[in-house]
Amino acid sequence: MALNFLGIWPNTPDDGSPTIWLDDTTGDLIIQSWKADEETIRQAREVGSVPGHSTDVPDHETVIRLPANMLQFIPRPDSEDNGGNSGT
């Protein structure tokens, strides 16, 4: 596994900022971001997902909040530039 840096939150101060990497082996996105607060998690459970699927968050998962301006770093199949920006 090798991670490729895709971008960091453009409004970053010094450290602890939302960051996105791409696993070049699996194509998975690795995301560091803020933990969602209890109200956000409650709303996510209320909205749910697909019928018959639990809305609980398993112990091995978490809900994060990704700033909207970080979406620019998420690769899209129709894009020639798949990230690699520093956000500055």
HTML snippet that shows the backbone in 3Dmol.js (N, CA, C, O; Angstrom):
<script src="https://3Dmol.org/build/3Dmol-min.js"></script>
<div id="view" style="width:600px;height:400px;position:relative"></div>
<script>
const pdb = `
ATOM      1  N   MET A   1       0.844  -1.178   0.000  1.00  0.00           N
ATOM      2  CA  MET A   1       0.000   0.000   0.000  1.00  0.00           C
ATOM      3  C   MET A   1       0.887   1.238   0.000  1.00  0.00           C
ATOM      4  O   MET A   1       1.811   1.360   0.805  1.00  0.00           O
ATOM      5  N   ALA A   2       0.593   2.138  -0.903  1.00  0.00           N
ATOM      6  CA  ALA A   2       1.250   3.436  -0.923  1.00  0.00           C
ATOM      7  C   ALA A   2       0.168   4.499  -0.988  1.00  0.00           C
ATOM      8  O   ALA A   2      -0.731   4.441  -1.828  1.00  0.00           O
ATOM      9  N   LEU A   3       0.264   5.466  -0.096  1.00  0.00           N
ATOM     10  CA  LEU A   3      -0.713   6.541  -0.086  1.00  0.00           C
ATOM     11  C   LEU A   3      -0.198   7.722  -0.885  1.00  0.00           C
ATOM     12  O   LEU A   3       0.970   8.098  -0.788  1.00  0.00           O
ATOM     13  N   ASN A   4      -1.081   8.296  -1.671  1.00  0.00           N
ATOM     14  CA  ASN A   4      -0.773   9.514  -2.408  1.00  0.00           C
ATOM     15  C   ASN A   4      -1.564  10.651  -1.791  1.00  0.00           C
ATOM     16  O   ASN A   4      -2.783  10.561  -1.647  1.00  0.00           O
ATOM     17  N   PHE A   5      -0.872  11.720  -1.425  1.00  0.00           N
ATOM     18  CA  PHE A   5      -1.508  12.903  -0.857  1.00  0.00           C
ATOM     19  C   PHE A   5      -2.361  13.579  -1.926  1.00  0.00           C
ATOM     20  O   PHE A   5      -1.879  13.848  -3.026  1.00  0.00           O
ATOM     21  N   LEU A   6      -3.628  13.855  -1.607  1.00  0.00           N
ATOM     22  CA  LEU A   6      -4.513  14.533  -2.553  1.00  0.00           C
ATOM     23  C   LEU A   6      -4.763  15.984  -2.177  1.00  0.00           C
ATOM     24  O   LEU A   6      -4.866  16.840  -3.055  1.00  0.00           O
ATOM     25  N   GLY A   7      -4.863  16.270  -0.890  1.00  0.00           N
ATOM     26  CA  GLY A   7      -5.103  17.656  -0.514  1.00  0.00           C
ATOM     27  C   GLY A   7      -5.346  17.830   0.966  1.00  0.00           C
ATOM     28  O   GLY A   7      -5.666  16.884   1.685  1.00  0.00           O
ATOM     29  N   ILE A   8      -5.184  19.072   1.402  1.00  0.00           N
ATOM     30  CA  ILE A   8      -5.418  19.451   2.791  1.00  0.00           C
ATOM     31  C   ILE A   8      -6.382  20.625   2.799  1.00  0.00           C
ATOM     32  O   ILE A   8      -6.430  21.396   1.841  1.00  0.00           O
ATOM     33  N   TRP A   9      -7.140  20.765   3.859  1.00  0.00           N
ATOM     34  CA  TRP A   9      -8.129  21.823   3.984  1.00  0.00           C
ATOM     35  C   TRP A   9      -7.499  23.168   3.665  1.00  0.00           C
ATOM     36  O   TRP A   9      -6.510  23.547   4.293  1.00  0.00           O
ATOM     37  N   PRO A  10      -8.050  23.896   2.702  1.00  0.00           N
ATOM     38  CA  PRO A  10      -7.456  25.172   2.294  1.00  0.00           C
ATOM     39  C   PRO A  10      -7.357  26.201   3.419  1.00  0.00           C
ATOM     40  O   PRO A  10      -6.503  27.086   3.361  1.00  0.00           O
ATOM     41  N   ASN A  11      -8.207  26.108   4.437  1.00  0.00           N
ATOM     42  CA  ASN A  11      -8.191  27.076   5.537  1.00  0.00           C
ATOM     43  C   ASN A  11      -7.359  26.595   6.719  1.00  0.00           C
ATOM     44  O   ASN A  11      -7.547  27.060   7.843  1.00  0.00           O
ATOM     45  N   THR A  12      -6.445  25.668   6.471  1.00  0.00           N
ATOM     46  CA  THR A  12      -5.686  25.057   7.556  1.00  0.00           C
ATOM     47  C   THR A  12      -4.831  26.066   8.318  1.00  0.00           C
ATOM     48  O   THR A  12      -4.180  26.919   7.714  1.00  0.00           O
ATOM     49  N   PRO A  13      -4.835  25.964   9.661  1.00  0.00           N
ATOM     50  CA  PRO A  13      -3.860  26.751  10.422  1.00  0.00           C
ATOM     51  C   PRO A  13      -2.523  26.005  10.383  1.00  0.00           C
ATOM     52  O   PRO A  13      -1.891  25.948   9.328  1.00  0.00           O
ATOM     53  N   ASP A  14      -2.078  25.434  11.503  1.00  0.00           N
ATOM     54  CA  ASP A  14      -0.774  24.772  11.524  1.00  0.00           C
ATOM     55  C   ASP A  14      -0.854  23.255  11.413  1.00  0.00           C
ATOM     56  O   ASP A  14      -0.093  22.655  10.653  1.00  0.00           O
ATOM     57  N   ASP A  15      -1.759  22.623  12.154  1.00  0.00           N
ATOM     58  CA  ASP A  15      -1.854  21.164  12.089  1.00  0.00           C
ATOM     59  C   ASP A  15      -3.240  20.708  12.521  1.00  0.00           C
ATOM     60  O   ASP A  15      -4.058  21.509  12.974  1.00  0.00           O
ATOM     61  N   GLY A  16      -3.495  19.407  12.376  1.00  0.00           N
ATOM     62  CA  GLY A  16      -4.779  18.840  12.749  1.00  0.00           C
ATOM     63  C   GLY A  16      -5.887  19.159  11.767  1.00  0.00           C
ATOM     64  O   GLY A  16      -7.056  19.213  12.150  1.00  0.00           O
ATOM     65  N   SER A  17      -5.546  19.369  10.527  1.00  0.00           N
ATOM     66  CA  SER A  17      -6.546  19.775   9.539  1.00  0.00           C
ATOM     67  C   SER A  17      -7.025  18.611   8.692  1.00  0.00           C
ATOM     68  O   SER A  17      -6.294  17.639   8.498  1.00  0.00           O
ATOM     69  N   PRO A  18      -8.265  18.702   8.178  1.00  0.00           N
ATOM     70  CA  PRO A  18      -8.759  17.672   7.272  1.00  0.00           C
ATOM     71  C   PRO A  18      -7.808  17.447   6.095  1.00  0.00           C
ATOM     72  O   PRO A  18      -7.340  18.394   5.463  1.00  0.00           O
ATOM     73  N   THR A  19      -7.538  16.181   5.820  1.00  0.00           N
ATOM     74  CA  THR A  19      -6.593  15.793   4.774  1.00  0.00           C
ATOM     75  C   THR A  19      -7.141  14.564   4.062  1.00  0.00           C
ATOM     76  O   THR A  19      -7.827  13.741   4.669  1.00  0.00           O
ATOM     77  N   ILE A  20      -6.836  14.442   2.765  1.00  0.00           N
ATOM     78  CA  ILE A  20      -7.290  13.285   1.988  1.00  0.00           C
ATOM     79  C   ILE A  20      -6.103  12.660   1.269  1.00  0.00           C
ATOM     80  O   ILE A  20      -5.287  13.353   0.663  1.00  0.00           O
ATOM     81  N   TRP A  21      -6.025  11.317   1.349  1.00  0.00           N
ATOM     82  CA  TRP A  21      -5.024  10.535   0.629  1.00  0.00           C
ATOM     83  C   TRP A  21      -5.743   9.489  -0.209  1.00  0.00           C
ATOM     84  O   TRP A  21      -6.896   9.157   0.066  1.00  0.00           O
ATOM     85  N   LEU A  22      -5.078   8.971  -1.221  1.00  0.00           N
ATOM     86  CA  LEU A  22      -5.606   7.895  -2.058  1.00  0.00           C
ATOM     87  C   LEU A  22      -4.679   6.698  -1.944  1.00  0.00           C
ATOM     88  O   LEU A  22      -3.472   6.822  -2.154  1.00  0.00           O
ATOM     89  N   ASP A  23      -5.238   5.537  -1.612  1.00  0.00           N
ATOM     90  CA  ASP A  23      -4.471   4.294  -1.577  1.00  0.00           C
ATOM     91  C   ASP A  23      -4.333   3.828  -3.020  1.00  0.00           C
ATOM     92  O   ASP A  23      -5.321   3.448  -3.649  1.00  0.00           O
ATOM     93  N   ASP A  24      -3.115   3.855  -3.546  1.00  0.00           N
ATOM     94  CA  ASP A  24      -2.931   3.535  -4.973  1.00  0.00           C
ATOM     95  C   ASP A  24      -3.082   2.046  -5.278  1.00  0.00           C
ATOM     96  O   ASP A  24      -3.126   1.663  -6.447  1.00  0.00           O
ATOM     97  N   THR A  25      -3.160   1.207  -4.256  1.00  0.00           N
ATOM     98  CA  THR A  25      -3.372  -0.220  -4.473  1.00  0.00           C
ATOM     99  C   THR A  25      -4.857  -0.559  -4.573  1.00  0.00           C
ATOM    100  O   THR A  25      -5.279  -1.284  -5.474  1.00  0.00           O
ATOM    101  N   THR A  26      -5.645  -0.025  -3.637  1.00  0.00           N
ATOM    102  CA  THR A  26      -7.067  -0.376  -3.572  1.00  0.00           C
ATOM    103  C   THR A  26      -7.987   0.682  -4.178  1.00  0.00           C
ATOM    104  O   THR A  26      -9.135   0.392  -4.515  1.00  0.00           O
ATOM    105  N   GLY A  27      -7.482   1.903  -4.315  1.00  0.00           N
ATOM    106  CA  GLY A  27      -8.323   3.004  -4.775  1.00  0.00           C
ATOM    107  C   GLY A  27      -9.140   3.621  -3.648  1.00  0.00           C
ATOM    108  O   GLY A  27      -9.940   4.526  -3.884  1.00  0.00           O
ATOM    109  N   ASP A  28      -8.941   3.131  -2.411  1.00  0.00           N
ATOM    110  CA  ASP A  28      -9.668   3.670  -1.261  1.00  0.00           C
ATOM    111  C   ASP A  28      -9.209   5.089  -0.952  1.00  0.00           C
ATOM    112  O   ASP A  28      -8.046   5.438  -1.153  1.00  0.00           O
ATOM    113  N   LEU A  29     -10.142   5.903  -0.459  1.00  0.00           N
ATOM    114  CA  LEU A  29      -9.796   7.217   0.059  1.00  0.00           C
ATOM    115  C   LEU A  29      -9.530   7.083   1.544  1.00  0.00           C
ATOM    116  O   LEU A  29     -10.283   6.415   2.253  1.00  0.00           O
ATOM    117  N   ILE A  30      -8.472   7.707   2.020  1.00  0.00           N
ATOM    118  CA  ILE A  30      -8.145   7.762   3.439  1.00  0.00           C
ATOM    119  C   ILE A  30      -8.397   9.209   3.841  1.00  0.00           C
ATOM    120  O   ILE A  30      -7.801  10.128   3.279  1.00  0.00           O
ATOM    121  N   ILE A  31      -9.280   9.409   4.815  1.00  0.00           N
ATOM    122  CA  ILE A  31      -9.701  10.762   5.158  1.00  0.00           C
ATOM    123  C   ILE A  31      -9.470  11.037   6.636  1.00  0.00           C
ATOM    124  O   ILE A  31      -9.907  10.279   7.502  1.00  0.00           O
ATOM    125  N   GLN A  32      -8.779  12.132   6.907  1.00  0.00           N
ATOM    126  CA  GLN A  32      -8.640  12.658   8.265  1.00  0.00           C
ATOM    127  C   GLN A  32      -9.540  13.880   8.320  1.00  0.00           C
ATOM    128  O   GLN A  32      -9.420  14.780   7.489  1.00  0.00           O
ATOM    129  N   SER A  33     -10.435  13.916   9.287  1.00  0.00           N
ATOM    130  CA  SER A  33     -11.316  15.073   9.401  1.00  0.00           C
ATOM    131  C   SER A  33     -11.864  15.151  10.815  1.00  0.00           C
ATOM    132  O   SER A  33     -11.487  14.366  11.685  1.00  0.00           O
ATOM    133  N   TRP A  34     -12.748  16.096  11.031  1.00  0.00           N
ATOM    134  CA  TRP A  34     -13.327  16.301  12.349  1.00  0.00           C
ATOM    135  C   TRP A  34     -14.344  15.218  12.658  1.00  0.00           C
ATOM    136  O   TRP A  34     -15.102  14.798  11.783  1.00  0.00           O
ATOM    137  N   LYS A  35     -14.357  14.767  13.901  1.00  0.00           N
ATOM    138  CA  LYS A  35     -15.386  13.826  14.338  1.00  0.00           C
ATOM    139  C   LYS A  35     -16.718  14.562  14.337  1.00  0.00           C
ATOM    140  O   LYS A  35     -16.806  15.707  14.782  1.00  0.00           O
ATOM    141  N   ALA A  36     -17.740  13.904  13.840  1.00  0.00           N
ATOM    142  CA  ALA A  36     -19.074  14.495  13.856  1.00  0.00           C
ATOM    143  C   ALA A  36     -19.569  14.591  15.295  1.00  0.00           C
ATOM    144  O   ALA A  36     -19.286  13.719  16.117  1.00  0.00           O
ATOM    145  N   ASP A  37     -20.307  15.651  15.590  1.00  0.00           N
ATOM    146  CA  ASP A  37     -20.863  15.788  16.934  1.00  0.00           C
ATOM    147  C   ASP A  37     -22.097  14.887  17.083  1.00  0.00           C
ATOM    148  O   ASP A  37     -22.599  14.332  16.106  1.00  0.00           O
ATOM    149  N   GLU A  38     -22.562  14.760  18.305  1.00  0.00           N
ATOM    150  CA  GLU A  38     -23.681  13.852  18.591  1.00  0.00           C
ATOM    151  C   GLU A  38     -24.938  14.218  17.809  1.00  0.00           C
ATOM    152  O   GLU A  38     -25.678  13.328  17.389  1.00  0.00           O
ATOM    153  N   GLU A  39     -25.192  15.508  17.606  1.00  0.00           N
ATOM    154  CA  GLU A  39     -26.384  15.924  16.860  1.00  0.00           C
ATOM    155  C   GLU A  39     -26.298  15.475  15.404  1.00  0.00           C
ATOM    156  O   GLU A  39     -27.293  15.029  14.832  1.00  0.00           O
ATOM    157  N   THR A  40     -25.125  15.590  14.807  1.00  0.00           N
ATOM    158  CA  THR A  40     -24.943  15.140  13.424  1.00  0.00           C
ATOM    159  C   THR A  40     -25.146  13.633  13.324  1.00  0.00           C
ATOM    160  O   THR A  40     -25.795  13.151  12.395  1.00  0.00           O
ATOM    161  N   ILE A  41     -24.594  12.892  14.274  1.00  0.00           N
ATOM    162  CA  ILE A  41     -24.751  11.435  14.278  1.00  0.00           C
ATOM    163  C   ILE A  41     -26.223  11.066  14.466  1.00  0.00           C
ATOM    164  O   ILE A  41     -26.719  10.148  13.813  1.00  0.00           O
ATOM    165  N   ARG A  42     -26.921  11.773  15.354  1.00  0.00           N
ATOM    166  CA  ARG A  42     -28.343  11.513  15.567  1.00  0.00           C
ATOM    167  C   ARG A  42     -29.123  11.732  14.274  1.00  0.00           C
ATOM    168  O   ARG A  42     -29.981  10.925  13.916  1.00  0.00           O
ATOM    169  N   GLN A  43     -28.820  12.836  13.569  1.00  0.00           N
ATOM    170  CA  GLN A  43     -29.514  13.124  12.316  1.00  0.00           C
ATOM    171  C   GLN A  43     -29.208  12.067  11.254  1.00  0.00           C
ATOM    172  O   GLN A  43     -30.094  11.671  10.496  1.00  0.00           O
ATOM    173  N   ALA A  44     -27.958  11.613  11.202  1.00  0.00           N
ATOM    174  CA  ALA A  44     -27.588  10.577  10.227  1.00  0.00           C
ATOM    175  C   ALA A  44     -28.362   9.288  10.504  1.00  0.00           C
ATOM    176  O   ALA A  44     -28.819   8.621   9.576  1.00  0.00           O
ATOM    177  N   ARG A  45     -28.507   8.943  11.778  1.00  0.00           N
ATOM    178  CA  ARG A  45     -29.278   7.746  12.141  1.00  0.00           C
ATOM    179  C   ARG A  45     -30.745   7.912  11.762  1.00  0.00           C
ATOM    180  O   ARG A  45     -31.387   6.973  11.291  1.00  0.00           O
ATOM    181  N   GLU A  46     -31.269   9.122  11.974  1.00  0.00           N
ATOM    182  CA  GLU A  46     -32.675   9.394  11.673  1.00  0.00           C
ATOM    183  C   GLU A  46     -32.951   9.297  10.174  1.00  0.00           C
ATOM    184  O   GLU A  46     -33.963   8.734   9.758  1.00  0.00           O
ATOM    185  N   VAL A  47     -32.052   9.846   9.372  1.00  0.00           N
ATOM    186  CA  VAL A  47     -32.212   9.808   7.915  1.00  0.00           C
ATOM    187  C   VAL A  47     -32.029   8.388   7.406  1.00  0.00           C
ATOM    188  O   VAL A  47     -32.741   7.955   6.500  1.00  0.00           O
ATOM    189  N   GLY A  48     -31.068   7.655   7.987  1.00  0.00           N
ATOM    190  CA  GLY A  48     -30.835   6.268   7.600  1.00  0.00           C
ATOM    191  C   GLY A  48     -30.128   6.130   6.271  1.00  0.00           C
ATOM    192  O   GLY A  48     -29.550   7.086   5.754  1.00  0.00           O
ATOM    193  N   SER A  49     -30.181   4.936   5.728  1.00  0.00           N
ATOM    194  CA  SER A  49     -29.528   4.666   4.445  1.00  0.00           C
ATOM    195  C   SER A  49     -30.464   3.834   3.585  1.00  0.00           C
ATOM    196  O   SER A  49     -31.429   4.367   3.037  1.00  0.00           O
ATOM    197  N   VAL A  50     -30.202   2.556   3.458  1.00  0.00           N
ATOM    198  CA  VAL A  50     -31.044   1.699   2.620  1.00  0.00           C
ATOM    199  C   VAL A  50     -31.994   0.885   3.503  1.00  0.00           C
ATOM    200  O   VAL A  50     -31.659   0.577   4.647  1.00  0.00           O
ATOM    201  N   PRO A  51     -33.166   0.538   2.989  1.00  0.00           N
ATOM    202  CA  PRO A  51     -34.119  -0.250   3.774  1.00  0.00           C
ATOM    203  C   PRO A  51     -33.491  -1.545   4.286  1.00  0.00           C
ATOM    204  O   PRO A  51     -32.794  -2.249   3.556  1.00  0.00           O
ATOM    205  N   GLY A  52     -33.753  -1.836   5.552  1.00  0.00           N
ATOM    206  CA  GLY A  52     -33.254  -3.063   6.145  1.00  0.00           C
ATOM    207  C   GLY A  52     -31.834  -2.975   6.680  1.00  0.00           C
ATOM    208  O   GLY A  52     -31.329  -3.941   7.253  1.00  0.00           O
ATOM    209  N   HIS A  53     -31.184  -1.831   6.503  1.00  0.00           N
ATOM    210  CA  HIS A  53     -29.808  -1.654   6.970  1.00  0.00           C
ATOM    211  C   HIS A  53     -29.837  -0.877   8.280  1.00  0.00           C
ATOM    212  O   HIS A  53     -30.507   0.151   8.378  1.00  0.00           O
ATOM    213  N   SER A  54     -29.119  -1.359   9.276  1.00  0.00           N
ATOM    214  CA  SER A  54     -29.080  -0.701  10.578  1.00  0.00           C
ATOM    215  C   SER A  54     -28.554   0.729  10.444  1.00  0.00           C
ATOM    216  O   SER A  54     -27.689   1.006   9.613  1.00  0.00           O
ATOM    217  N   THR A  55     -29.080   1.624  11.262  1.00  0.00           N
ATOM    218  CA  THR A  55     -28.584   3.000  11.254  1.00  0.00           C
ATOM    219  C   THR A  55     -27.573   3.237  12.370  1.00  0.00           C
ATOM    220  O   THR A  55     -27.076   4.351  12.532  1.00  0.00           O
ATOM    221  N   ASP A  56     -27.266   2.186  13.144  1.00  0.00           N
ATOM    222  CA  ASP A  56     -26.245   2.316  14.182  1.00  0.00           C
ATOM    223  C   ASP A  56     -24.867   2.409  13.548  1.00  0.00           C
ATOM    224  O   ASP A  56     -24.628   1.867  12.469  1.00  0.00           O
ATOM    225  N   VAL A  57     -23.960   3.106  14.235  1.00  0.00           N
ATOM    226  CA  VAL A  57     -22.576   3.198  13.784  1.00  0.00           C
ATOM    227  C   VAL A  57     -21.794   2.118  14.532  1.00  0.00           C
ATOM    228  O   VAL A  57     -21.663   2.193  15.753  1.00  0.00           O
ATOM    229  N   PRO A  58     -21.272   1.112  13.818  1.00  0.00           N
ATOM    230  CA  PRO A  58     -20.527   0.042  14.484  1.00  0.00           C
ATOM    231  C   PRO A  58     -19.295   0.584  15.216  1.00  0.00           C
ATOM    232  O   PRO A  58     -18.777   1.649  14.880  1.00  0.00           O
ATOM    233  N   ASP A  59     -18.841  -0.162  16.214  1.00  0.00           N
ATOM    234  CA  ASP A  59     -17.685   0.264  17.005  1.00  0.00           C
ATOM    235  C   ASP A  59     -16.434   0.483  16.161  1.00  0.00           C
ATOM    236  O   ASP A  59     -15.590   1.308  16.510  1.00  0.00           O
ATOM    237  N   HIS A  60     -16.308  -0.247  15.054  1.00  0.00           N
ATOM    238  CA  HIS A  60     -15.101  -0.127  14.228  1.00  0.00           C
ATOM    239  C   HIS A  60     -15.222   0.982  13.171  1.00  0.00           C
ATOM    240  O   HIS A  60     -14.329   1.139  12.338  1.00  0.00           O
ATOM    241  N   GLU A  61     -16.317   1.749  13.203  1.00  0.00           N
ATOM    242  CA  GLU A  61     -16.525   2.849  12.259  1.00  0.00           C
ATOM    243  C   GLU A  61     -16.792   4.140  13.026  1.00  0.00           C
ATOM    244  O   GLU A  61     -17.050   4.116  14.230  1.00  0.00           O
ATOM    245  N   THR A  62     -16.729   5.257  12.322  1.00  0.00           N
ATOM    246  CA  THR A  62     -17.075   6.545  12.908  1.00  0.00           C
ATOM    247  C   THR A  62     -17.703   7.419  11.840  1.00  0.00           C
ATOM    248  O   THR A  62     -17.576   7.143  10.647  1.00  0.00           O
ATOM    249  N   VAL A  63     -18.369   8.455  12.262  1.00  0.00           N
ATOM    250  CA  VAL A  63     -18.930   9.439  11.343  1.00  0.00           C
ATOM    251  C   VAL A  63     -18.032  10.666  11.412  1.00  0.00           C
ATOM    252  O   VAL A  63     -17.711  11.148  12.498  1.00  0.00           O
ATOM    253  N   ILE A  64     -17.629  11.166  10.254  1.00  0.00           N
ATOM    254  CA  ILE A  64     -16.800  12.365  10.222  1.00  0.00           C
ATOM    255  C   ILE A  64     -17.536  13.468   9.482  1.00  0.00           C
ATOM    256  O   ILE A  64     -18.478  13.216   8.730  1.00  0.00           O
ATOM    257  N   ARG A  65     -17.089  14.687   9.707  1.00  0.00           N
ATOM    258  CA  ARG A  65     -17.611  15.839   8.976  1.00  0.00           C
ATOM    259  C   ARG A  65     -16.471  16.363   8.117  1.00  0.00           C
ATOM    260  O   ARG A  65     -15.426  16.769   8.624  1.00  0.00           O
ATOM    261  N   LEU A  66     -16.689  16.345   6.809  1.00  0.00           N
ATOM    262  CA  LEU A  66     -15.691  16.814   5.852  1.00  0.00           C
ATOM    263  C   LEU A  66     -16.135  18.174   5.334  1.00  0.00           C
ATOM    264  O   LEU A  66     -17.235  18.294   4.796  1.00  0.00           O
ATOM    265  N   PRO A  67     -15.294  19.212   5.484  1.00  0.00           N
ATOM    266  CA  PRO A  67     -15.682  20.528   4.977  1.00  0.00           C
ATOM    267  C   PRO A  67     -15.990  20.468   3.478  1.00  0.00           C
ATOM    268  O   PRO A  67     -15.318  19.762   2.726  1.00  0.00           O
ATOM    269  N   ALA A  68     -17.003  21.207   3.060  1.00  0.00           N
ATOM    270  CA  ALA A  68     -17.444  21.186   1.660  1.00  0.00           C
ATOM    271  C   ALA A  68     -16.318  21.519   0.692  1.00  0.00           C
ATOM    272  O   ALA A  68     -16.260  20.962  -0.404  1.00  0.00           O
ATOM    273  N   ASN A  69     -15.421  22.422   1.084  1.00  0.00           N
ATOM    274  CA  ASN A  69     -14.355  22.791   0.143  1.00  0.00           C
ATOM    275  C   ASN A  69     -13.266  21.729   0.034  1.00  0.00           C
ATOM    276  O   ASN A  69     -12.292  21.924  -0.693  1.00  0.00           O
ATOM    277  N   MET A  70     -13.413  20.604   0.746  1.00  0.00           N
ATOM    278  CA  MET A  70     -12.492  19.479   0.583  1.00  0.00           C
ATOM    279  C   MET A  70     -12.930  18.567  -0.558  1.00  0.00           C
ATOM    280  O   MET A  70     -12.148  17.733  -1.013  1.00  0.00           O
ATOM    281  N   LEU A  71     -14.168  18.712  -1.026  1.00  0.00           N
ATOM    282  CA  LEU A  71     -14.665  17.862  -2.114  1.00  0.00           C
ATOM    283  C   LEU A  71     -13.827  18.007  -3.377  1.00  0.00           C
ATOM    284  O   LEU A  71     -13.776  17.088  -4.195  1.00  0.00           O
ATOM    285  N   GLN A  72     -13.170  19.152  -3.542  1.00  0.00           N
ATOM    286  CA  GLN A  72     -12.331  19.373  -4.721  1.00  0.00           C
ATOM    287  C   GLN A  72     -11.173  18.379  -4.808  1.00  0.00           C
ATOM    288  O   GLN A  72     -10.614  18.180  -5.887  1.00  0.00           O
ATOM    289  N   PHE A  73     -10.809  17.755  -3.693  1.00  0.00           N
ATOM    290  CA  PHE A  73      -9.683  16.827  -3.684  1.00  0.00           C
ATOM    291  C   PHE A  73     -10.090  15.374  -3.901  1.00  0.00           C
ATOM    292  O   PHE A  73      -9.230  14.505  -4.047  1.00  0.00           O
ATOM    293  N   ILE A  74     -11.386  15.104  -3.922  1.00  0.00           N
ATOM    294  CA  ILE A  74     -11.858  13.735  -4.123  1.00  0.00           C
ATOM    295  C   ILE A  74     -11.858  13.427  -5.616  1.00  0.00           C
ATOM    296  O   ILE A  74     -12.534  14.106  -6.389  1.00  0.00           O
ATOM    297  N   PRO A  75     -11.106  12.407  -6.027  1.00  0.00           N
ATOM    298  CA  PRO A  75     -11.015  12.075  -7.452  1.00  0.00           C
ATOM    299  C   PRO A  75     -12.367  11.671  -8.025  1.00  0.00           C
ATOM    300  O   PRO A  75     -13.174  11.021  -7.359  1.00  0.00           O
ATOM    301  N   ARG A  76     -12.595  12.065  -9.263  1.00  0.00           N
ATOM    302  CA  ARG A  76     -13.799  11.665  -9.994  1.00  0.00           C
ATOM    303  C   ARG A  76     -13.357  10.960 -11.257  1.00  0.00           C
ATOM    304  O   ARG A  76     -12.396  11.378 -11.902  1.00  0.00           O
ATOM    305  N   PRO A  77     -14.053   9.890 -11.618  1.00  0.00           N
ATOM    306  CA  PRO A  77     -13.659   9.128 -12.812  1.00  0.00           C
ATOM    307  C   PRO A  77     -13.610   9.968 -14.078  1.00  0.00           C
ATOM    308  O   PRO A  77     -12.837   9.665 -14.987  1.00  0.00           O
ATOM    309  N   ASP A  78     -14.425  11.024 -14.155  1.00  0.00           N
ATOM    310  CA  ASP A  78     -14.476  11.838 -15.368  1.00  0.00           C
ATOM    311  C   ASP A  78     -13.474  12.986 -15.359  1.00  0.00           C
ATOM    312  O   ASP A  78     -13.470  13.814 -16.270  1.00  0.00           O
ATOM    313  N   SER A  79     -12.623  13.040 -14.333  1.00  0.00           N
ATOM    314  CA  SER A  79     -11.677  14.145 -14.205  1.00  0.00           C
ATOM    315  C   SER A  79     -10.281  13.707 -14.620  1.00  0.00           C
ATOM    316  O   SER A  79      -9.826  12.624 -14.251  1.00  0.00           O
ATOM    317  N   GLU A  80      -9.602  14.556 -15.389  1.00  0.00           N
ATOM    318  CA  GLU A  80      -8.220  14.251 -15.774  1.00  0.00           C
ATOM    319  C   GLU A  80      -7.274  14.497 -14.613  1.00  0.00           C
ATOM    320  O   GLU A  80      -6.290  13.776 -14.451  1.00  0.00           O
ATOM    321  N   ASP A  81      -7.563  15.519 -13.796  1.00  0.00           N
ATOM    322  CA  ASP A  81      -6.734  15.835 -12.640  1.00  0.00           C
ATOM    323  C   ASP A  81      -7.382  15.215 -11.415  1.00  0.00           C
ATOM    324  O   ASP A  81      -8.376  15.734 -10.907  1.00  0.00           O
ATOM    325  N   ASN A  82      -6.823  14.100 -10.934  1.00  0.00           N
ATOM    326  CA  ASN A  82      -7.384  13.411  -9.779  1.00  0.00           C
ATOM    327  C   ASN A  82      -6.706  13.832  -8.493  1.00  0.00           C
ATOM    328  O   ASN A  82      -6.151  12.995  -7.780  1.00  0.00           O
ATOM    329  N   GLY A  83      -6.743  15.110  -8.192  1.00  0.00           N
ATOM    330  CA  GLY A  83      -6.196  15.581  -6.926  1.00  0.00           C
ATOM    331  C   GLY A  83      -4.760  15.999  -7.057  1.00  0.00           C
ATOM    332  O   GLY A  83      -4.316  16.463  -8.107  1.00  0.00           O
ATOM    333  N   GLY A  84      -4.023  15.823  -5.945  1.00  0.00           N
ATOM    334  CA  GLY A  84      -2.632  16.212  -5.921  1.00  0.00           C
ATOM    335  C   GLY A  84      -2.439  17.683  -5.635  1.00  0.00           C
ATOM    336  O   GLY A  84      -1.361  18.226  -5.878  1.00  0.00           O
ATOM    337  N   ASN A  85      -3.473  18.343  -5.120  1.00  0.00           N
ATOM    338  CA  ASN A  85      -3.376  19.756  -4.806  1.00  0.00           C
ATOM    339  C   ASN A  85      -3.131  19.945  -3.330  1.00  0.00           C
ATOM    340  O   ASN A  85      -3.607  19.162  -2.507  1.00  0.00           O
ATOM    341  N   SER A  86      -2.396  20.972  -2.993  1.00  0.00           N
ATOM    342  CA  SER A  86      -2.093  21.238  -1.595  1.00  0.00           C
ATOM    343  C   SER A  86      -3.187  22.031  -0.914  1.00  0.00           C
ATOM    344  O   SER A  86      -3.211  22.124   0.313  1.00  0.00           O
ATOM    345  N   GLY A  87      -4.095  22.605  -1.690  1.00  0.00           N
ATOM    346  CA  GLY A  87      -5.148  23.405  -1.095  1.00  0.00           C
ATOM    347  C   GLY A  87      -4.756  24.850  -0.935  1.00  0.00           C
ATOM    348  O   GLY A  87      -5.512  25.650  -0.384  1.00  0.00           O
ATOM    349  N   THR A  88      -3.588  25.185  -1.409  1.00  0.00           N
ATOM    350  CA  THR A  88      -3.153  26.573  -1.294  1.00  0.00           C
ATOM    351  C   THR A  88      -3.071  27.212  -2.649  1.00  0.00           C
ATOM    352  O   THR A  88      -2.719  28.386  -2.758  1.00  0.00           O
TER     353      THR A  88
END
`;
const viewer = $3Dmol.createViewer("view");
viewer.addModel(pdb, "pdb");
viewer.setStyle({}, {cartoon: {color: "spectrum"}});
viewer.zoomTo();
viewer.render();
</script>
